[in-house]
Amino acid sequence: MTVENFSTKSRLADTGEGITGDELQLAARNHGIPLEALRYDVTPPGLHYVLVHYDIPAANAATWQLEISGCVEQPLSFGLTALRAMGRETVRVTLECAGNGRAALNPRPISQPWLAEAVGTAEWTGVPLADLLRAAGLREDAIDVVFTGADHGFERGVEQDYQRGLTVREALDSGAVVAWEMNGQPLPPQHGYPLRLVVPGWYGMASVKWLRSIEVIDHEFTGYQNAVAYRFRTEPHEVGVAVTRIEPRALLIPPGHPDFMSRHRFVAAGPVVLSGRAWSGWAPIERVEVSVDAGVSWSDAKLDAPSNDLSWRLFTYDWDARPGEHVLTVRAYDESGHVQPIEAPWNRGGFANNSAQRITVLVT
């Protein structure tokens, strides 16, 4: 038996192929936010989406060390006590998995079978990444910054620690934090205890959990998770384009009450306040549109007060619900001109599928 037999290549689902056993196993390990939990401004940790590539590593905060090395004037090593002495900043960040929406694609990429729930917003407390890099002193030959987590495994036959890279400019200007708290409490194990990176505006693959080293290098980082995974491709052997910032998306909190299996909704006729959240990694949300007739007509939703960050924004819409079957859908616009499409372009990895949400409702 070879490594390739145990760690298979990526593939697309065959026509009519249902969710595989491997996908079901991934879905049991990882979870999305229940859409009714969009009611919370800040997602409780147990309801925030989770994606773990390999295993949750064993960790001890008392002995954990973060190493900063490479193209720096002064290599540094921090325990958590020393890191906390560097400063403390709390940022509210909406994180979304790059594969959110993958399971709705046709053909479906075989992987973690997300529908639309791989998102959450938390308040992360830690030290700004830029402060750590400046403390170490970036040399003139510094090009990229590589972040290594303690989680280790195989992917498509490649043995690896989970690693992601940012350019020096992205690392300094992104507002990223090296965090030790989530919503005012120590990080839960599944969210990176005792230390993780959080990169605002970027899909979640950039926010390396169980962070143990930061290495500054003098060339472009070509590790697996940058150069092979998380790239937009339509053909198997394309180099592809890197997945980076979160595309705009709006999600409704499903109104009324659900059917257990189908999750179709039952709503009483009369005035109904529809509400939900919208976000984008490119710029703050400036507009959300709602349709109650499957996209035939659209109306502007009301937005709550704007914020200066990229975390999600609450929207509401007053609907006069009349008896019959309705399909509700929403779409988001951000301040940079990015618009959520009704149907997003297909790609082999199933990344950034921000196609408009559709909720079937029976008004009684």
Secondary structure as a PSIPRED ss2 file (coil, helix, strand):
# PSIPRED VFORMAT (PSIPRED V4.0)

   1 M C   1.000  0.000  0.000
   2 T C   1.000  0.000  0.000
   3 V H   0.000  1.000  0.000
   4 E H   0.000  1.000  0.000
   5 N H   0.000  1.000  0.000
   6 F H   0.000  1.000  0.000
   7 S C   1.000  0.000  0.000
   8 T C   1.000  0.000  0.000
   9 K C   1.000  0.000  0.000
  10 S C   1.000  0.000  0.000
  11 R C   1.000  0.000  0.000
  12 L E   0.000  0.000  1.000
  13 A C   1.000  0.000  0.000
  14 D C   1.000  0.000  0.000
  15 T C   1.000  0.000  0.000
  16 G C   1.000  0.000  0.000
  17 E C   1.000  0.000  0.000
  18 G C   1.000  0.000  0.000
  19 I C   1.000  0.000  0.000
  20 T C   1.000  0.000  0.000
  21 G H   0.000  1.000  0.000
  22 D H   0.000  1.000  0.000
  23 E H   0.000  1.000  0.000
  24 L H   0.000  1.000  0.000
  25 Q H   0.000  1.000  0.000
  26 L H   0.000  1.000  0.000
  27 A H   0.000  1.000  0.000
  28 A H   0.000  1.000  0.000
  29 R H   0.000  1.000  0.000
  30 N C   1.000  0.000  0.000
  31 H E   0.000  0.000  1.000
  32 G C   1.000  0.000  0.000
  33 I C   1.000  0.000  0.000
  34 P C   1.000  0.000  0.000
  35 L H   0.000  1.000  0.000
  36 E H   0.000  1.000  0.000
  37 A H   0.000  1.000  0.000
  38 L H   0.000  1.000  0.000
  39 R H   0.000  1.000  0.000
  40 Y C   1.000  0.000  0.000
  41 D C   1.000  0.000  0.000
  42 V C   1.000  0.000  0.000
  43 T C   1.000  0.000  0.000
  44 P C   1.000  0.000  0.000
  45 P C   1.000  0.000  0.000
  46 G C   1.000  0.000  0.000
  47 L C   1.000  0.000  0.000
  48 H C   1.000  0.000  0.000
  49 Y C   1.000  0.000  0.000
  50 V E   0.000  0.000  1.000
  51 L C   1.000  0.000  0.000
  52 V C   1.000  0.000  0.000
  53 H C   1.000  0.000  0.000
  54 Y C   1.000  0.000  0.000
  55 D C   1.000  0.000  0.000
  56 I C   1.000  0.000  0.000
  57 P C   1.000  0.000  0.000
  58 A C   1.000  0.000  0.000
  59 A C   1.000  0.000  0.000
  60 N C   1.000  0.000  0.000
  61 A C   1.000  0.000  0.000
  62 A C   1.000  0.000  0.000
  63 T C   1.000  0.000  0.000
  64 W C   1.000  0.000  0.000
  65 Q C   1.000  0.000  0.000
  66 L E   0.000  0.000  1.000
  67 E E   0.000  0.000  1.000
  68 I E   0.000  0.000  1.000
  69 S E   0.000  0.000  1.000
  70 G E   0.000  0.000  1.000
  71 C C   1.000  0.000  0.000
  72 V E   0.000  0.000  1.000
  73 E C   1.000  0.000  0.000
  74 Q C   1.000  0.000  0.000
  75 P C   1.000  0.000  0.000
  76 L E   0.000  0.000  1.000
  77 S E   0.000  0.000  1.000
  78 F E   0.000  0.000  1.000
  79 G C   1.000  0.000  0.000
  80 L H   0.000  1.000  0.000
  81 T H   0.000  1.000  0.000
  82 A H   0.000  1.000  0.000
  83 L H   0.000  1.000  0.000
  84 R H   0.000  1.000  0.000
  85 A H   0.000  1.000  0.000
  86 M C   1.000  0.000  0.000
  87 G C   1.000  0.000  0.000
  88 R C   1.000  0.000  0.000
  89 E E   0.000  0.000  1.000
  90 T E   0.000  0.000  1.000
  91 V E   0.000  0.000  1.000
  92 R E   0.000  0.000  1.000
  93 V E   0.000  0.000  1.000
  94 T E   0.000  0.000  1.000
  95 L E   0.000  0.000  1.000
  96 E E   0.000  0.000  1.000
  97 C C   1.000  0.000  0.000
  98 A C   1.000  0.000  0.000
  99 G C   1.000  0.000  0.000
 100 N C   1.000  0.000  0.000
 101 G C   1.000  0.000  0.000
 102 R H   0.000  1.000  0.000
 103 A H   0.000  1.000  0.000
 104 A H   0.000  1.000  0.000
 105 L C   1.000  0.000  0.000
 106 N C   1.000  0.000  0.000
 107 P C   1.000  0.000  0.000
 108 R C   1.000  0.000  0.000
 109 P E   0.000  0.000  1.000
 110 I C   1.000  0.000  0.000
 111 S C   1.000  0.000  0.000
 112 Q C   1.000  0.000  0.000
 113 P C   1.000  0.000  0.000
 114 W C   1.000  0.000  0.000
 115 L C   1.000  0.000  0.000
 116 A C   1.000  0.000  0.000
 117 E C   1.000  0.000  0.000
 118 A C   1.000  0.000  0.000
 119 V E   0.000  0.000  1.000
 120 G E   0.000  0.000  1.000
 121 T E   0.000  0.000  1.000
 122 A E   0.000  0.000  1.000
 123 E E   0.000  0.000  1.000
 124 W E   0.000  0.000  1.000
 125 T E   0.000  0.000  1.000
 126 G E   0.000  0.000  1.000
 127 V E   0.000  0.000  1.000
 128 P E   0.000  0.000  1.000
 129 L H   0.000  1.000  0.000
 130 A H   0.000  1.000  0.000
 131 D H   0.000  1.000  0.000
 132 L H   0.000  1.000  0.000
 133 L H   0.000  1.000  0.000
 134 R H   0.000  1.000  0.000
 135 A H   0.000  1.000  0.000
 136 A H   0.000  1.000  0.000
 137 G C   1.000  0.000  0.000
 138 L E   0.000  0.000  1.000
 139 R C   1.000  0.000  0.000
 140 E C   1.000  0.000  0.000
 141 D C   1.000  0.000  0.000
 142 A C   1.000  0.000  0.000
 143 I C   1.000  0.000  0.000
 144 D E   0.000  0.000  1.000
 145 V E   0.000  0.000  1.000
 146 V E   0.000  0.000  1.000
 147 F E   0.000  0.000  1.000
 148 T E   0.000  0.000  1.000
 149 G E   0.000  0.000  1.000
 150 A E   0.000  0.000  1.000
 151 D E   0.000  0.000  1.000
 152 H E   0.000  0.000  1.000
 153 G E   0.000  0.000  1.000
 154 F E   0.000  0.000  1.000
 155 E E   0.000  0.000  1.000
 156 R C   1.000  0.000  0.000
 157 G C   1.000  0.000  0.000
 158 V E   0.000  0.000  1.000
 159 E E   0.000  0.000  1.000
 160 Q E   0.000  0.000  1.000
 161 D E   0.000  0.000  1.000
 162 Y E   0.000  0.000  1.000
 163 Q E   0.000  0.000  1.000
 164 R E   0.000  0.000  1.000
 165 G E   0.000  0.000  1.000
 166 L E   0.000  0.000  1.000
 167 T E   0.000  0.000  1.000
 168 V H   0.000  1.000  0.000
 169 R H   0.000  1.000  0.000
 170 E H   0.000  1.000  0.000
 171 A H   0.000  1.000  0.000
 172 L H   0.000  1.000  0.000
 173 D H   0.000  1.000  0.000
 174 S C   1.000  0.000  0.000
 175 G C   1.000  0.000  0.000
 176 A C   1.000  0.000  0.000
 177 V E   0.000  0.000  1.000
 178 V E   0.000  0.000  1.000
 179 A E   0.000  0.000  1.000
 180 W E   0.000  0.000  1.000
 181 E E   0.000  0.000  1.000
 182 M E   0.000  0.000  1.000
 183 N C   1.000  0.000  0.000
 184 G C   1.000  0.000  0.000
 185 Q E   0.000  0.000  1.000
 186 P E   0.000  0.000  1.000
 187 L C   1.000  0.000  0.000
 188 P C   1.000  0.000  0.000
 189 P H   0.000  1.000  0.000
 190 Q H   0.000  1.000  0.000
 191 H H   0.000  1.000  0.000
 192 G C   1.000  0.000  0.000
 193 Y C   1.000  0.000  0.000
 194 P C   1.000  0.000  0.000
 195 L C   1.000  0.000  0.000
 196 R E   0.000  0.000  1.000
 197 L E   0.000  0.000  1.000
 198 V E   0.000  0.000  1.000
 199 V C   1.000  0.000  0.000
 200 P C   1.000  0.000  0.000
 201 G C   1.000  0.000  0.000
 202 W E   0.000  0.000  1.000
 203 Y C   1.000  0.000  0.000
 204 G H   0.000  1.000  0.000
 205 M H   0.000  1.000  0.000
 206 A H   0.000  1.000  0.000
 207 S C   1.000  0.000  0.000
 208 V C   1.000  0.000  0.000
 209 K C   1.000  0.000  0.000
 210 W C   1.000  0.000  0.000
 211 L E   0.000  0.000  1.000
 212 R E   0.000  0.000  1.000
 213 S E   0.000  0.000  1.000
 214 I E   0.000  0.000  1.000
 215 E E   0.000  0.000  1.000
 216 V E   0.000  0.000  1.000
 217 I E   0.000  0.000  1.000
 218 D C   1.000  0.000  0.000
 219 H C   1.000  0.000  0.000
 220 E C   1.000  0.000  0.000
 221 F C   1.000  0.000  0.000
 222 T C   1.000  0.000  0.000
 223 G C   1.000  0.000  0.000
 224 Y H   0.000  1.000  0.000
 225 Q H   0.000  1.000  0.000
 226 N H   0.000  1.000  0.000
 227 A H   0.000  1.000  0.000
 228 V C   1.000  0.000  0.000
 229 A C   1.000  0.000  0.000
 230 Y C   1.000  0.000  0.000
 231 R E   0.000  0.000  1.000
 232 F E   0.000  0.000  1.000
 233 R C   1.000  0.000  0.000
 234 T C   1.000  0.000  0.000
 235 E C   1.000  0.000  0.000
 236 P C   1.000  0.000  0.000
 237 H C   1.000  0.000  0.000
 238 E C   1.000  0.000  0.000
 239 V C   1.000  0.000  0.000
 240 G C   1.000  0.000  0.000
 241 V E   0.000  0.000  1.000
 242 A E   0.000  0.000  1.000
 243 V C   1.000  0.000  0.000
 244 T C   1.000  0.000  0.000
 245 R E   0.000  0.000  1.000
 246 I C   1.000  0.000  0.000
 247 E C   1.000  0.000  0.000
 248 P C   1.000  0.000  0.000
 249 R E   0.000  0.000  1.000
 250 A E   0.000  0.000  1.000
 251 L E   0.000  0.000  1.000
 252 L E   0.000  0.000  1.000
 253 I C   1.000  0.000  0.000
 254 P C   1.000  0.000  0.000
 255 P C   1.000  0.000  0.000
 256 G C   1.000  0.000  0.000
 257 H E   0.000  0.000  1.000
 258 P E   0.000  0.000  1.000
 259 D C   1.000  0.000  0.000
 260 F C   1.000  0.000  0.000
 261 M C   1.000  0.000  0.000
 262 S C   1.000  0.000  0.000
 263 R C   1.000  0.000  0.000
 264 H C   1.000  0.000  0.000
 265 R E   0.000  0.000  1.000
 266 F E   0.000  0.000  1.000
 267 V E   0.000  0.000  1.000
 268 A C   1.000  0.000  0.000
 269 A C   1.000  0.000  0.000
 270 G E   0.000  0.000  1.000
 271 P E   0.000  0.000  1.000
 272 V E   0.000  0.000  1.000
 273 V E   0.000  0.000  1.000
 274 L E   0.000  0.000  1.000
 275 S E   0.000  0.000  1.000
 276 G E   0.000  0.000  1.000
 277 R E   0.000  0.000  1.000
 278 A E   0.000  0.000  1.000
 279 W E   0.000  0.000  1.000
 280 S C   1.000  0.000  0.000
 281 G C   1.000  0.000  0.000
 282 W C   1.000  0.000  0.000
 283 A C   1.000  0.000  0.000
 284 P C   1.000  0.000  0.000
 285 I E   0.000  0.000  1.000
 286 E E   0.000  0.000  1.000
 287 R E   0.000  0.000  1.000
 288 V E   0.000  0.000  1.000
 289 E E   0.000  0.000  1.000
 290 V E   0.000  0.000  1.000
 291 S E   0.000  0.000  1.000
 292 V C   1.000  0.000  0.000
 293 D C   1.000  0.000  0.000
 294 A C   1.000  0.000  0.000
 295 G C   1.000  0.000  0.000
 296 V C   1.000  0.000  0.000
 297 S C   1.000  0.000  0.000
 298 W C   1.000  0.000  0.000
 299 S E   0.000  0.000  1.000
 300 D E   0.000  0.000  1.000
 301 A C   1.000  0.000  0.000
 302 K E   0.000  0.000  1.000
 303 L E   0.000  0.000  1.000
 304 D C   1.000  0.000  0.000
 305 A C   1.000  0.000  0.000
 306 P C   1.000  0.000  0.000
 307 S C   1.000  0.000  0.000
 308 N C   1.000  0.000  0.000
 309 D C   1.000  0.000  0.000
 310 L C   1.000  0.000  0.000
 311 S C   1.000  0.000  0.000
 312 W C   1.000  0.000  0.000
 313 R E   0.000  0.000  1.000
 314 L E   0.000  0.000  1.000
 315 F E   0.000  0.000  1.000
 316 T E   0.000  0.000  1.000
 317 Y E   0.000  0.000  1.000
 318 D E   0.000  0.000  1.000
 319 W E   0.000  0.000  1.000
 320 D E   0.000  0.000  1.000
 321 A E   0.000  0.000  1.000
 322 R C   1.000  0.000  0.000
 323 P C   1.000  0.000  0.000
 324 G E   0.000  0.000  1.000
 325 E E   0.000  0.000  1.000
 326 H E   0.000  0.000  1.000
 327 V E   0.000  0.000  1.000
 328 L E   0.000  0.000  1.000
 329 T E   0.000  0.000  1.000
 330 V E   0.000  0.000  1.000
 331 R E   0.000  0.000  1.000
 332 A E   0.000  0.000  1.000
 333 Y E   0.000  0.000  1.000
 334 D E   0.000  0.000  1.000
 335 E C   1.000  0.000  0.000
 336 S C   1.000  0.000  0.000
 337 G C   1.000  0.000  0.000
 338 H C   1.000  0.000  0.000
 339 V E   0.000  0.000  1.000
 340 Q C   1.000  0.000  0.000
 341 P C   1.000  0.000  0.000
 342 I C   1.000  0.000  0.000
 343 E C   1.000  0.000  0.000
 344 A C   1.000  0.000  0.000
 345 P C   1.000  0.000  0.000
 346 W C   1.000  0.000  0.000
 347 N C   1.000  0.000  0.000
 348 R C   1.000  0.000  0.000
 349 G C   1.000  0.000  0.000
 350 G C   1.000  0.000  0.000
 351 F C   1.000  0.000  0.000
 352 A C   1.000  0.000  0.000
 353 N C   1.000  0.000  0.000
 354 N C   1.000  0.000  0.000
 355 S C   1.000  0.000  0.000
 356 A C   1.000  0.000  0.000
 357 Q C   1.000  0.000  0.000
 358 R E   0.000  0.000  1.000
 359 I E   0.000  0.000  1.000
 360 T E   0.000  0.000  1.000
 361 V E   0.000  0.000  1.000
 362 L E   0.000  0.000  1.000
 363 V E   0.000  0.000  1.000
 364 T C   1.000  0.000  0.000
